[in-house]
Amino acid sequence: MISALKVFNFRVNFSKGTFKSDQKLILIEKDNKSIKFEFNFEEDIDGPKVLLKIKHYYTGTVKEIILNVTDNKASCLLTNDILIAGNMKMSISLVGSDDEILTSTEYVENIIVKEELGEGEEPFPEDVSVLEELISDVTKIRDSLLKDLEDGAFATGFGTITATVDENTGTPSVTVTASGTNQEKNLLFNFKNLKGEKGDVNFCKFDVNPETGRLEMTTTDDFSGLKFSIEDDHLVAEVEV
């Protein structure tokens, strides 16, 4: 069986430090398609060698390929020793005659190699530009946000805020009841048990000690023998003995 060929195109510009593709790079481990990378250099490549380096994150494998550049174009085929499930990173460099790296640029995204296809996935979908996919995603997010705005999901405001307090005693508490739309939310605060327990009332009582003849003061809750009156703008207390 003759393997089909899947081609991915890249644009490289060393002076600008760019290394890009308009295609989404998702590869399949041990797929029946041969993978070919084609490189288009946006500047004249004359003299230095071009080194392609592919590193596999999980296995640590690093594959180095010297590209044969003709008319500012080059290509290479990927082999199964690097097409292993996981993520790969790719860089491309200009190399001098003494094998010194003159300049290098890295492909900005990880290259994904899947172990197998997910349900409903195609091995290689039709090439779609990254920009088109981005626009599609942004459009979906925009439509979702517009729907939420129409439904009032983000709009917040207040209508009437009221509070009630009961006459009970006990442990203080409050409950809040919300009603109305998000644009005009009504809040009702119900306070309970704010009233304290009734305290004891004591009065001072004065008695004459029959043994000493002295006036002594005691506190009592029986004030039947105590009478108050106001005379000449003064409070007068009378004690019945």
C-alpha positions in Angstrom: 0.0 0.0 0.0 1.4 3.4 -0.9 1.3 5.8 2.0 -0.4 9.1 1.5 1.6 12.3 2.0 0.5 15.1 4.3 2.4 18.4 3.8 2.8 21.2 6.3 4.1 24.6 5.2 6.2 27.0 7.3 7.4 30.5 6.8 10.8 31.5 8.2 12.3 34.9 8.5 15.6 35.0 10.5 16.0 38.8 10.5 12.5 39.1 12.1 12.9 36.0 14.2 9.7 34.5 12.9 8.9 30.8 12.3 5.2 30.3 11.6 2.6 28.1 9.9 -1.0 28.8 8.9 -1.9 25.2 9.6 -2.7 23.5 12.9 0.0 20.9 13.6 -1.6 17.8 15.1 0.0 14.5 14.0 -0.9 10.9 14.7 1.5 8.3 16.0 2.2 5.5 13.4 -0.4 6.9 11.0 -0.5 5.6 7.5 0.4 9.1 6.1 4.0 10.3 5.5 4.6 13.7 7.0 6.5 16.3 5.0 7.5 19.7 6.3 8.1 22.4 3.7 10.0 25.6 4.6 9.7 28.9 2.7 12.4 31.4 3.6 11.3 35.0 3.3 14.9 36.2 2.8 17.8 35.0 0.6 19.6 32.1 2.1 23.0 32.0 0.4 26.0 30.4 2.0 25.2 29.3 5.6 23.7 25.9 6.2 20.2 25.6 7.7 19.7 23.3 10.7 16.3 22.0 11.7 16.1 20.7 15.3 13.1 18.8 16.6 13.0 17.8 20.3 10.4 15.4 21.8 9.5 16.5 25.3 8.6 13.1 26.8 11.3 10.9 25.3 14.0 13.5 25.2 14.8 12.6 21.6 16.4 15.3 19.6 16.5 15.0 15.8 18.8 17.3 13.8 18.4 17.7 10.1 20.5 19.7 7.7 18.1 21.2 5.1 19.1 21.5 1.5 17.9 25.0 0.6 17.2 25.7 -3.1 15.6 29.0 -4.3 14.9 29.8 -0.6 12.9 26.6 -0.2 13.6 23.4 1.7 11.7 20.3 2.9 12.1 17.1 5.0 10.2 14.0 5.8 9.5 13.0 9.5 10.2 9.4 10.5 8.6 7.2 13.1 11.4 7.5 15.6 10.3 11.1 16.3 6.5 10.7 15.6 5.8 9.4 19.2 2.7 10.5 21.2 3.4 13.6 23.1 4.6 17.2 22.4 7.5 18.3 20.3 9.3 21.6 19.9 11.0 22.8 16.7 13.7 25.3 16.0 15.5 26.3 12.9 19.0 27.9 12.7 21.5 29.3 10.3 24.9 27.6 10.8 28.3 29.0 9.7 31.1 27.1 8.1 32.6 26.2 11.4 29.3 24.8 12.6 28.6 27.8 14.8 25.0 28.8 15.2 24.7 32.3 13.6 21.0 32.9 14.3 18.1 30.8 15.5 14.4 31.1 15.7 11.8 28.8 17.4 8.4 27.6 16.2 6.1 29.4 18.7 3.7 26.5 19.3 4.1 22.9 20.5 3.6 20.2 17.8 1.1 17.7 19.1 1.5 14.0 18.3 -1.6 12.0 19.3 -1.5 8.3 20.2 -4.7 7.7 18.3 -7.7 9.5 16.9 -10.5 10.6 19.2 -14.1 9.7 18.4 -15.3 11.6 15.3 -11.8 13.1 14.6 -10.4 13.1 11.2 -6.7 12.1 10.8 -5.9 15.3 9.0 -8.8 17.8 8.7 -8.9 20.2 5.8 -6.2 22.9 6.1 -7.8 25.8 7.9 -5.8 29.0 8.6 -5.1 29.7 12.2 -6.7 33.1 11.8 -9.9 31.6 10.6 -10.1 29.3 13.5 -9.3 32.2 15.9 -12.1 34.3 14.3 -14.5 31.4 14.7 -13.6 30.9 18.4 -13.9 34.7 19.1 -17.3 34.8 17.3 -18.6 32.0 19.5 -17.5 33.8 22.7 -19.0 37.0 21.4 -22.4 35.4 20.7 -22.4 33.7 24.1 -21.6 37.0 25.9 -24.3 38.9 23.9 -26.8 36.2 24.9 -25.8 36.6 28.6 -26.2 40.3 28.3 -29.7 40.0 26.8 -30.6 37.6 29.6 -29.4 40.1 32.2 -26.7 37.8 33.5 -24.2 40.6 34.0 -26.5 43.5 34.8 -26.8 44.3 38.5 -28.8 47.0 40.2 -31.0 47.6 43.3 -34.6 48.3 43.7 -36.1 48.6 47.2 -34.1 47.7 50.3 -36.1 47.2 53.5 -35.6 45.8 57.0 -37.8 44.3 59.8 -37.2 43.7 63.5 -39.4 41.4 65.6 -40.2 41.8 69.4 -38.6 38.5 70.5 -35.7 37.9 72.7 -33.0 35.3 72.3 -30.0 34.8 70.0 -29.8 37.7 67.4 -30.0 36.6 63.8 -30.8 38.1 60.4 -32.1 36.6 57.1 -31.9 38.3 53.7 -34.5 37.7 51.0 -33.8 38.7 47.5 -36.4 39.2 44.8 -36.8 40.9 41.4 -34.5 40.9 38.4 -30.7 41.4 38.3 -31.3 44.9 37.0 -33.6 45.8 40.0 -32.9 43.5 42.9 -35.0 44.0 46.0 -33.5 43.0 49.4 -35.4 42.4 52.6 -33.4 42.1 55.9 -35.3 40.3 58.7 -33.7 40.9 62.1 -34.8 38.6 64.9 -34.2 38.5 68.7 -32.6 41.9 69.0 -34.5 42.6 72.2 -32.7 41.7 75.4 -34.1 39.9 78.4 -35.9 42.1 81.0 -33.5 43.1 83.7 -34.1 43.1 87.5 -35.3 46.4 89.0 -34.0 47.2 92.5 -34.6 50.2 94.7 -32.8 51.7 97.6 -34.6 51.3 100.9 -33.7 53.3 104.0 -34.4 51.9 107.5 -33.7 53.2 111.0 -31.7 50.6 113.0 -33.5 50.5 116.3 -30.4 49.5 118.1 -28.0 52.1 116.8 -30.6 54.7 115.8 -28.7 55.1 112.4 -30.3 55.3 109.0 -29.3 52.3 106.9 -29.7 51.7 103.2 -30.6 48.4 101.5 -31.7 47.4 98.0 -35.1 45.8 97.4 -37.5 45.1 94.6 -40.3 46.0 97.0 -40.8 49.7 96.7 -44.3 49.9 98.3 -42.9 52.1 101.1 -41.2 54.5 98.8 -43.0 57.5 97.4 -41.6 60.1 95.0 -42.8 63.6 94.4 -41.6 66.8 92.8 -41.4 70.0 95.0 -39.9 73.2 93.8 -38.4 71.5 90.8 -36.8 68.9 93.1 -37.3 65.2 93.3 -38.4 64.3 96.8 -38.4 60.7 98.0 -40.4 59.8 101.1 -39.9 56.5 103.0 -42.7 55.2 105.1 -41.4 53.7 108.3 
